[in-house]
Amino acid sequence: MYPEEYIEYLIHFHGDRDYFECHEILEEYWKQVDKNNKNSILVGFILLAVSCYHHRRENFSGAHRTLSKALNIFQEQRTQLVQFGFEANEFIIFLQDRLSVIQSQRAYTSMNLPIQDQKLIELCKKASDKKKFNWCEVSDLSNKELVHRHALRDRSDVIAERNQAIQLKRKKGSE
């Protein structure tokens, strides 16, 4: 019923609070199923995780920008939210409240998405247990590897992909 990647996203979002991993998992899935659609609901969830990542690092500007984009997508795709286990109005209000927290530059706190589908919650709890994650665990702000993961990771593949895109663009421009 739910894509495996979405379940993985949710267990990281609510379990180890590895928002960077949430982004990675769902971005790979999005590229497989809806790559060119920047308004895909999957992009909304990716941006939501990125916003949490920025907020936790006290990058209020980045958190605000990405959550605002996510909210726009969720509002446009509100009918799809049910397919992802949410009641649309409640979910959007929940995120608007979070945006208000960010706008007022209040400290990050872990959030639990208001999932309505109890079967989805049970699936996620079981998957979390298998990974030895505590469902709805509070983020460990002292874990620098978690909080600053993007700065500590190997970026060679990202750089190579970017360079390829630049070369393709130059090649097309010279034709």
Biotite code that builds the C-alpha atoms (Angstrom):
import biotite.structure as struc

atoms = struc.array([
    struc.Atom([0.000, 0.000, 0.000], chain_id="A", res_id=1, res_name="MET", atom_name="CA", element="C"),
    struc.Atom([2.811, 2.440, 0.875], chain_id="A", res_id=2, res_name="TYR", atom_name="CA", element="C"),
    struc.Atom([6.124, 2.493, -0.968], chain_id="A", res_id=3, res_name="PRO", atom_name="CA", element="C"),
    struc.Atom([8.939, 0.902, 1.024], chain_id="A", res_id=4, res_name="GLU", atom_name="CA", element="C"),
    struc.Atom([10.999, 4.080, 0.585], chain_id="A", res_id=5, res_name="GLU", atom_name="CA", element="C"),
    struc.Atom([8.254, 6.149, 2.180], chain_id="A", res_id=6, res_name="TYR", atom_name="CA", element="C"),
    struc.Atom([8.189, 3.801, 5.183], chain_id="A", res_id=7, res_name="ILE", atom_name="CA", element="C"),
    struc.Atom([11.991, 4.160, 5.428], chain_id="A", res_id=8, res_name="GLU", atom_name="CA", element="C"),
    struc.Atom([11.610, 7.927, 5.274], chain_id="A", res_id=9, res_name="TYR", atom_name="CA", element="C"),
    struc.Atom([9.078, 7.908, 8.103], chain_id="A", res_id=10, res_name="LEU", atom_name="CA", element="C"),
    struc.Atom([11.102, 5.623, 10.357], chain_id="A", res_id=11, res_name="ILE", atom_name="CA", element="C"),
    struc.Atom([14.155, 7.849, 10.006], chain_id="A", res_id=12, res_name="HIS", atom_name="CA", element="C"),
    struc.Atom([12.011, 10.971, 10.419], chain_id="A", res_id=13, res_name="PHE", atom_name="CA", element="C"),
    struc.Atom([10.470, 9.687, 13.662], chain_id="A", res_id=14, res_name="HIS", atom_name="CA", element="C"),
    struc.Atom([13.162, 7.232, 14.774], chain_id="A", res_id=15, res_name="GLY", atom_name="CA", element="C"),
    struc.Atom([16.779, 8.328, 14.587], chain_id="A", res_id=16, res_name="ASP", atom_name="CA", element="C"),
    struc.Atom([15.791, 11.798, 13.282], chain_id="A", res_id=17, res_name="ARG", atom_name="CA", element="C"),
    struc.Atom([18.280, 11.479, 10.460], chain_id="A", res_id=18, res_name="ASP", atom_name="CA", element="C"),
    struc.Atom([16.676, 14.056, 8.185], chain_id="A", res_id=19, res_name="TYR", atom_name="CA", element="C"),
    struc.Atom([19.586, 13.896, 5.790], chain_id="A", res_id=20, res_name="PHE", atom_name="CA", element="C"),
    struc.Atom([18.903, 10.179, 5.295], chain_id="A", res_id=21, res_name="GLU", atom_name="CA", element="C"),
    struc.Atom([15.192, 10.952, 4.842], chain_id="A", res_id=22, res_name="CYS", atom_name="CA", element="C"),
    struc.Atom([16.142, 13.282, 2.018], chain_id="A", res_id=23, res_name="HIS", atom_name="CA", element="C"),
    struc.Atom([18.491, 10.751, 0.403], chain_id="A", res_id=24, res_name="GLU", atom_name="CA", element="C"),
    struc.Atom([15.993, 7.866, 0.529], chain_id="A", res_id=25, res_name="ILE", atom_name="CA", element="C"),
    struc.Atom([13.045, 9.780, -0.861], chain_id="A", res_id=26, res_name="LEU", atom_name="CA", element="C"),
    struc.Atom([15.081, 11.658, -3.469], chain_id="A", res_id=27, res_name="GLU", atom_name="CA", element="C"),
    struc.Atom([16.306, 8.375, -4.961], chain_id="A", res_id=28, res_name="GLU", atom_name="CA", element="C"),
    struc.Atom([12.742, 7.057, -5.039], chain_id="A", res_id=29, res_name="TYR", atom_name="CA", element="C"),
    struc.Atom([11.410, 10.306, -6.532], chain_id="A", res_id=30, res_name="TRP", atom_name="CA", element="C"),
    struc.Atom([14.035, 10.119, -9.295], chain_id="A", res_id=31, res_name="LYS", atom_name="CA", element="C"),
    struc.Atom([12.778, 6.618, -10.164], chain_id="A", res_id=32, res_name="GLN", atom_name="CA", element="C"),
    struc.Atom([9.063, 7.400, -10.231], chain_id="A", res_id=33, res_name="VAL", atom_name="CA", element="C"),
    struc.Atom([8.509, 11.116, -10.861], chain_id="A", res_id=34, res_name="ASP", atom_name="CA", element="C"),
    struc.Atom([11.919, 12.662, -11.627], chain_id="A", res_id=35, res_name="LYS", atom_name="CA", element="C"),
    struc.Atom([10.968, 15.755, -13.591], chain_id="A", res_id=36, res_name="ASN", atom_name="CA", element="C"),
    struc.Atom([8.002, 16.744, -11.444], chain_id="A", res_id=37, res_name="ASN", atom_name="CA", element="C"),
    struc.Atom([9.235, 19.452, -9.031], chain_id="A", res_id=38, res_name="LYS", atom_name="CA", element="C"),
    struc.Atom([5.689, 19.687, -7.650], chain_id="A", res_id=39, res_name="ASN", atom_name="CA", element="C"),
    struc.Atom([5.538, 16.014, -6.732], chain_id="A", res_id=40, res_name="SER", atom_name="CA", element="C"),
    struc.Atom([4.269, 15.321, -3.241], chain_id="A", res_id=41, res_name="ILE", atom_name="CA", element="C"),
    struc.Atom([7.502, 13.362, -2.783], chain_id="A", res_id=42, res_name="LEU", atom_name="CA", element="C"),
    struc.Atom([9.433, 16.602, -3.283], chain_id="A", res_id=43, res_name="VAL", atom_name="CA", element="C"),
    struc.Atom([7.240, 18.110, -0.559], chain_id="A", res_id=44, res_name="GLY", atom_name="CA", element="C"),
    struc.Atom([8.318, 15.380, 1.858], chain_id="A", res_id=45, res_name="PHE", atom_name="CA", element="C"),
    struc.Atom([11.962, 15.777, 0.810], chain_id="A", res_id=46, res_name="ILE", atom_name="CA", element="C"),
    struc.Atom([11.784, 19.523, 1.466], chain_id="A", res_id=47, res_name="LEU", atom_name="CA", element="C"),
    struc.Atom([10.101, 18.891, 4.821], chain_id="A", res_id=48, res_name="LEU", atom_name="CA", element="C"),
    struc.Atom([13.055, 16.757, 5.930], chain_id="A", res_id=49, res_name="ALA", atom_name="CA", element="C"),
    struc.Atom([15.523, 19.358, 4.638], chain_id="A", res_id=50, res_name="VAL", atom_name="CA", element="C"),
    struc.Atom([13.683, 22.046, 6.598], chain_id="A", res_id=51, res_name="SER", atom_name="CA", element="C"),
    struc.Atom([13.972, 20.008, 9.796], chain_id="A", res_id=52, res_name="CYS", atom_name="CA", element="C"),
    struc.Atom([17.672, 19.496, 9.106], chain_id="A", res_id=53, res_name="TYR", atom_name="CA", element="C"),
    struc.Atom([18.207, 23.254, 8.678], chain_id="A", res_id=54, res_name="HIS", atom_name="CA", element="C"),
    struc.Atom([16.076, 24.144, 11.696], chain_id="A", res_id=55, res_name="HIS", atom_name="CA", element="C"),
    struc.Atom([18.014, 21.784, 13.947], chain_id="A", res_id=56, res_name="ARG", atom_name="CA", element="C"),
    struc.Atom([21.249, 23.497, 12.798], chain_id="A", res_id=57, res_name="ARG", atom_name="CA", element="C"),
    struc.Atom([19.693, 26.920, 13.518], chain_id="A", res_id=58, res_name="GLU", atom_name="CA", element="C"),
    struc.Atom([19.694, 27.831, 9.842], chain_id="A", res_id=59, res_name="ASN", atom_name="CA", element="C"),
    struc.Atom([16.349, 29.601, 10.113], chain_id="A", res_id=60, res_name="PHE", atom_name="CA", element="C"),
    struc.Atom([16.532, 31.074, 6.621], chain_id="A", res_id=61, res_name="SER", atom_name="CA", element="C"),
    struc.Atom([17.070, 27.668, 5.001], chain_id="A", res_id=62, res_name="GLY", atom_name="CA", element="C"),
    struc.Atom([14.438, 26.050, 7.223], chain_id="A", res_id=63, res_name="ALA", atom_name="CA", element="C"),
    struc.Atom([11.889, 28.734, 6.351], chain_id="A", res_id=64, res_name="HIS", atom_name="CA", element="C"),
    struc.Atom([12.596, 28.636, 2.616], chain_id="A", res_id=65, res_name="ARG", atom_name="CA", element="C"),
    struc.Atom([12.365, 24.844, 2.327], chain_id="A", res_id=66, res_name="THR", atom_name="CA", element="C"),
    struc.Atom([9.303, 24.463, 4.559], chain_id="A", res_id=67, res_name="LEU", atom_name="CA", element="C"),
    struc.Atom([7.519, 27.231, 2.634], chain_id="A", res_id=68, res_name="SER", atom_name="CA", element="C"),
    struc.Atom([8.193, 25.369, -0.625], chain_id="A", res_id=69, res_name="LYS", atom_name="CA", element="C"),
    struc.Atom([7.034, 22.099, 0.941], chain_id="A", res_id=70, res_name="ALA", atom_name="CA", element="C"),
    struc.Atom([3.832, 23.723, 2.192], chain_id="A", res_id=71, res_name="LEU", atom_name="CA", element="C"),
    struc.Atom([3.071, 25.078, -1.283], chain_id="A", res_id=72, res_name="ASN", atom_name="CA", element="C"),
    struc.Atom([3.474, 21.599, -2.748], chain_id="A", res_id=73, res_name="ILE", atom_name="CA", element="C"),
    struc.Atom([1.325, 19.993, -0.036], chain_id="A", res_id=74, res_name="PHE", atom_name="CA", element="C"),
    struc.Atom([-1.392, 22.585, -0.604], chain_id="A", res_id=75, res_name="GLN", atom_name="CA", element="C"),
    struc.Atom([-1.315, 21.926, -4.355], chain_id="A", res_id=76, res_name="GLU", atom_name="CA", element="C"),
    struc.Atom([-1.276, 18.145, -3.811], chain_id="A", res_id=77, res_name="GLN", atom_name="CA", element="C"),
    struc.Atom([-3.609, 18.087, -0.791], chain_id="A", res_id=78, res_name="ARG", atom_name="CA", element="C"),
    struc.Atom([-5.806, 15.345, -2.272], chain_id="A", res_id=79, res_name="THR", atom_name="CA", element="C"),
    struc.Atom([-2.772, 13.029, -2.367], chain_id="A", res_id=80, res_name="GLN", atom_name="CA", element="C"),
    struc.Atom([-2.029, 13.499, 1.340], chain_id="A", res_id=81, res_name="LEU", atom_name="CA", element="C"),
    struc.Atom([-4.632, 10.852, 2.211], chain_id="A", res_id=82, res_name="VAL", atom_name="CA", element="C"),
    struc.Atom([-2.651, 8.334, 0.133], chain_id="A", res_id=83, res_name="GLN", atom_name="CA", element="C"),
    struc.Atom([0.317, 9.086, 2.398], chain_id="A", res_id=84, res_name="PHE", atom_name="CA", element="C"),
    struc.Atom([-1.628, 8.557, 5.636], chain_id="A", res_id=85, res_name="GLY", atom_name="CA", element="C"),
    struc.Atom([-2.633, 12.131, 6.490], chain_id="A", res_id=86, res_name="PHE", atom_name="CA", element="C"),
    struc.Atom([-5.770, 14.189, 6.817], chain_id="A", res_id=87, res_name="GLU", atom_name="CA", element="C"),
    struc.Atom([-4.935, 17.137, 4.540], chain_id="A", res_id=88, res_name="ALA", atom_name="CA", element="C"),
    struc.Atom([-6.217, 20.079, 6.571], chain_id="A", res_id=89, res_name="ASN", atom_name="CA", element="C"),
    struc.Atom([-4.697, 18.854, 9.818], chain_id="A", res_id=90, res_name="GLU", atom_name="CA", element="C"),
    struc.Atom([-1.348, 18.185, 8.141], chain_id="A", res_id=91, res_name="PHE", atom_name="CA", element="C"),
    struc.Atom([-1.205, 21.606, 6.487], chain_id="A", res_id=92, res_name="ILE", atom_name="CA", element="C"),
    struc.Atom([-2.167, 23.421, 9.708], chain_id="A", res_id=93, res_name="ILE", atom_name="CA", element="C"),
    struc.Atom([0.470, 21.391, 11.562], chain_id="A", res_id=94, res_name="PHE", atom_name="CA", element="C"),
    struc.Atom([3.145, 22.517, 9.086], chain_id="A", res_id=95, res_name="LEU", atom_name="CA", element="C"),
    struc.Atom([1.928, 26.127, 9.140], chain_id="A", res_id=96, res_name="GLN", atom_name="CA", element="C"),
    struc.Atom([2.394, 26.071, 12.916], chain_id="A", res_id=97, res_name="ASP", atom_name="CA", element="C"),
    struc.Atom([5.920, 24.737, 12.443], chain_id="A", res_id=98, res_name="ARG", atom_name="CA", element="C"),
    struc.Atom([6.624, 27.487, 9.928], chain_id="A", res_id=99, res_name="LEU", atom_name="CA", element="C"),
    struc.Atom([5.544, 30.013, 12.556], chain_id="A", res_id=100, res_name="SER", atom_name="CA", element="C"),
    struc.Atom([8.041, 28.487, 15.018], chain_id="A", res_id=101, res_name="VAL", atom_name="CA", element="C"),
    struc.Atom([10.793, 28.871, 12.429], chain_id="A", res_id=102, res_name="ILE", atom_name="CA", element="C"),
    struc.Atom([9.768, 32.426, 11.513], chain_id="A", res_id=103, res_name="GLN", atom_name="CA", element="C"),
    struc.Atom([10.021, 33.459, 15.148], chain_id="A", res_id=104, res_name="SER", atom_name="CA", element="C"),
    struc.Atom([13.441, 31.735, 15.299], chain_id="A", res_id=105, res_name="GLN", atom_name="CA", element="C"),
    struc.Atom([12.486, 29.483, 18.171], chain_id="A", res_id=106, res_name="ARG", atom_name="CA", element="C"),
    struc.Atom([14.707, 26.505, 18.918], chain_id="A", res_id=107, res_name="ALA", atom_name="CA", element="C"),
    struc.Atom([14.265, 23.247, 17.068], chain_id="A", res_id=108, res_name="TYR", atom_name="CA", element="C"),
    struc.Atom([12.246, 20.530, 18.743], chain_id="A", res_id=109, res_name="THR", atom_name="CA", element="C"),
    struc.Atom([11.585, 17.092, 17.290], chain_id="A", res_id=110, res_name="SER", atom_name="CA", element="C"),
    struc.Atom([8.199, 16.831, 15.660], chain_id="A", res_id=111, res_name="MET", atom_name="CA", element="C"),
    struc.Atom([5.968, 13.880, 15.050], chain_id="A", res_id=112, res_name="ASN", atom_name="CA", element="C"),
    struc.Atom([3.940, 14.139, 11.883], chain_id="A", res_id=113, res_name="LEU", atom_name="CA", element="C"),
    struc.Atom([0.192, 13.792, 12.464], chain_id="A", res_id=114, res_name="PRO", atom_name="CA", element="C"),
    struc.Atom([-0.225, 10.466, 10.675], chain_id="A", res_id=115, res_name="ILE", atom_name="CA", element="C"),
    struc.Atom([-3.889, 9.443, 10.631], chain_id="A", res_id=116, res_name="GLN", atom_name="CA", element="C"),
    struc.Atom([-3.586, 5.920, 9.232], chain_id="A", res_id=117, res_name="ASP", atom_name="CA", element="C"),
    struc.Atom([-3.085, 3.605, 12.206], chain_id="A", res_id=118, res_name="GLN", atom_name="CA", element="C"),
    struc.Atom([-1.938, 0.780, 9.920], chain_id="A", res_id=119, res_name="LYS", atom_name="CA", element="C"),
    struc.Atom([0.850, 3.017, 8.623], chain_id="A", res_id=120, res_name="LEU", atom_name="CA", element="C"),
    struc.Atom([1.877, 3.853, 12.187], chain_id="A", res_id=121, res_name="ILE", atom_name="CA", element="C"),
    struc.Atom([2.003, 0.159, 13.081], chain_id="A", res_id=122, res_name="GLU", atom_name="CA", element="C"),
    struc.Atom([4.061, -0.622, 9.953], chain_id="A", res_id=123, res_name="LEU", atom_name="CA", element="C"),
    struc.Atom([6.502, 2.125, 10.885], chain_id="A", res_id=124, res_name="CYS", atom_name="CA", element="C"),
    struc.Atom([6.752, 1.039, 14.520], chain_id="A", res_id=125, res_name="LYS", atom_name="CA", element="C"),
    struc.Atom([7.554, -2.535, 13.485], chain_id="A", res_id=126, res_name="LYS", atom_name="CA", element="C"),
    struc.Atom([10.154, -1.362, 10.977], chain_id="A", res_id=127, res_name="ALA", atom_name="CA", element="C"),
    struc.Atom([11.638, 0.966, 13.605], chain_id="A", res_id=128, res_name="SER", atom_name="CA", element="C"),
    struc.Atom([11.931, -1.903, 16.063], chain_id="A", res_id=129, res_name="ASP", atom_name="CA", element="C"),
    struc.Atom([13.811, -3.965, 13.480], chain_id="A", res_id=130, res_name="LYS", atom_name="CA", element="C"),
    struc.Atom([16.301, -1.115, 13.033], chain_id="A", res_id=131, res_name="LYS", atom_name="CA", element="C"),
    struc.Atom([16.517, -0.686, 16.808], chain_id="A", res_id=132, res_name="LYS", atom_name="CA", element="C"),
    struc.Atom([15.072, 2.830, 16.555], chain_id="A", res_id=133, res_name="PHE", atom_name="CA", element="C"),
    struc.Atom([12.644, 4.152, 19.125], chain_id="A", res_id=134, res_name="ASN", atom_name="CA", element="C"),
    struc.Atom([9.568, 5.427, 17.316], chain_id="A", res_id=135, res_name="TRP", atom_name="CA", element="C"),
    struc.Atom([9.082, 9.146, 18.055], chain_id="A", res_id=136, res_name="CYS", atom_name="CA", element="C"),
    struc.Atom([12.485, 9.438, 19.697], chain_id="A", res_id=137, res_name="GLU", atom_name="CA", element="C"),
    struc.Atom([13.660, 12.965, 20.498], chain_id="A", res_id=138, res_name="VAL", atom_name="CA", element="C"),
    struc.Atom([16.542, 14.186, 18.349], chain_id="A", res_id=139, res_name="SER", atom_name="CA", element="C"),
    struc.Atom([19.980, 13.909, 19.931], chain_id="A", res_id=140, res_name="ASP", atom_name="CA", element="C"),
    struc.Atom([21.275, 17.457, 19.492], chain_id="A", res_id=141, res_name="LEU", atom_name="CA", element="C"),
    struc.Atom([24.673, 16.491, 20.908], chain_id="A", res_id=142, res_name="SER", atom_name="CA", element="C"),
    struc.Atom([25.268, 14.024, 18.055], chain_id="A", res_id=143, res_name="ASN", atom_name="CA", element="C"),
    struc.Atom([27.399, 16.167, 15.723], chain_id="A", res_id=144, res_name="LYS", atom_name="CA", element="C"),
    struc.Atom([27.473, 13.453, 13.031], chain_id="A", res_id=145, res_name="GLU", atom_name="CA", element="C"),
    struc.Atom([23.694, 13.599, 12.874], chain_id="A", res_id=146, res_name="LEU", atom_name="CA", element="C"),
    struc.Atom([23.316, 17.371, 13.182], chain_id="A", res_id=147, res_name="VAL", atom_name="CA", element="C"),
    struc.Atom([26.057, 18.263, 10.676], chain_id="A", res_id=148, res_name="HIS", atom_name="CA", element="C"),
    struc.Atom([25.890, 15.209, 8.432], chain_id="A", res_id=149, res_name="ARG", atom_name="CA", element="C"),
    struc.Atom([26.030, 17.078, 5.118], chain_id="A", res_id=150, res_name="HIS", atom_name="CA", element="C"),
    struc.Atom([29.365, 18.651, 6.030], chain_id="A", res_id=151, res_name="ALA", atom_name="CA", element="C"),
    struc.Atom([30.882, 15.343, 7.108], chain_id="A", res_id=152, res_name="LEU", atom_name="CA", element="C"),
    struc.Atom([29.855, 13.132, 4.190], chain_id="A", res_id=153, res_name="ARG", atom_name="CA", element="C"),
    struc.Atom([31.793, 12.105, 1.102], chain_id="A", res_id=154, res_name="ASP", atom_name="CA", element="C"),
    struc.Atom([30.581, 14.411, -1.669], chain_id="A", res_id=155, res_name="ARG", atom_name="CA", element="C"),
    struc.Atom([32.653, 13.008, -4.535], chain_id="A", res_id=156, res_name="SER", atom_name="CA", element="C"),
    struc.Atom([29.611, 11.466, -6.265], chain_id="A", res_id=157, res_name="ASP", atom_name="CA", element="C"),
    struc.Atom([27.627, 14.723, -6.007], chain_id="A", res_id=158, res_name="VAL", atom_name="CA", element="C"),
    struc.Atom([30.538, 16.743, -7.387], chain_id="A", res_id=159, res_name="ILE", atom_name="CA", element="C"),
    struc.Atom([31.044, 14.280, -10.254], chain_id="A", res_id=160, res_name="ALA", atom_name="CA", element="C"),
    struc.Atom([27.328, 14.416, -11.132], chain_id="A", res_id=161, res_name="GLU", atom_name="CA", element="C"),
    struc.Atom([27.391, 18.235, -11.090], chain_id="A", res_id=162, res_name="ARG", atom_name="CA", element="C"),
    struc.Atom([30.473, 18.340, -13.315], chain_id="A", res_id=163, res_name="ASN", atom_name="CA", element="C"),
    struc.Atom([28.793, 15.969, -15.775], chain_id="A", res_id=164, res_name="GLN", atom_name="CA", element="C"),
    struc.Atom([25.732, 18.230, -15.932], chain_id="A", res_id=165, res_name="ALA", atom_name="CA", element="C"),
    struc.Atom([27.926, 21.291, -16.545], chain_id="A", res_id=166, res_name="ILE", atom_name="CA", element="C"),
    struc.Atom([29.794, 19.542, -19.361], chain_id="A", res_id=167, res_name="GLN", atom_name="CA", element="C"),
    struc.Atom([26.539, 18.422, -20.978], chain_id="A", res_id=168, res_name="LEU", atom_name="CA", element="C"),
    struc.Atom([25.206, 21.963, -20.800], chain_id="A", res_id=169, res_name="LYS", atom_name="CA", element="C"),
    struc.Atom([28.401, 23.340, -22.367], chain_id="A", res_id=170, res_name="ARG", atom_name="CA", element="C"),
    struc.Atom([28.280, 20.702, -25.097], chain_id="A", res_id=171, res_name="LYS", atom_name="CA", element="C"),
    struc.Atom([24.669, 21.565, -25.956], chain_id="A", res_id=172, res_name="LYS", atom_name="CA", element="C"),
    struc.Atom([25.521, 25.271, -25.944], chain_id="A", res_id=173, res_name="GLY", atom_name="CA", element="C"),
    struc.Atom([28.366, 24.796, -28.432], chain_id="A", res_id=174, res_name="SER", atom_name="CA", element="C"),
    struc.Atom([26.249, 22.844, -30.925], chain_id="A", res_id=175, res_name="GLU", atom_name="CA", element="C"),
])
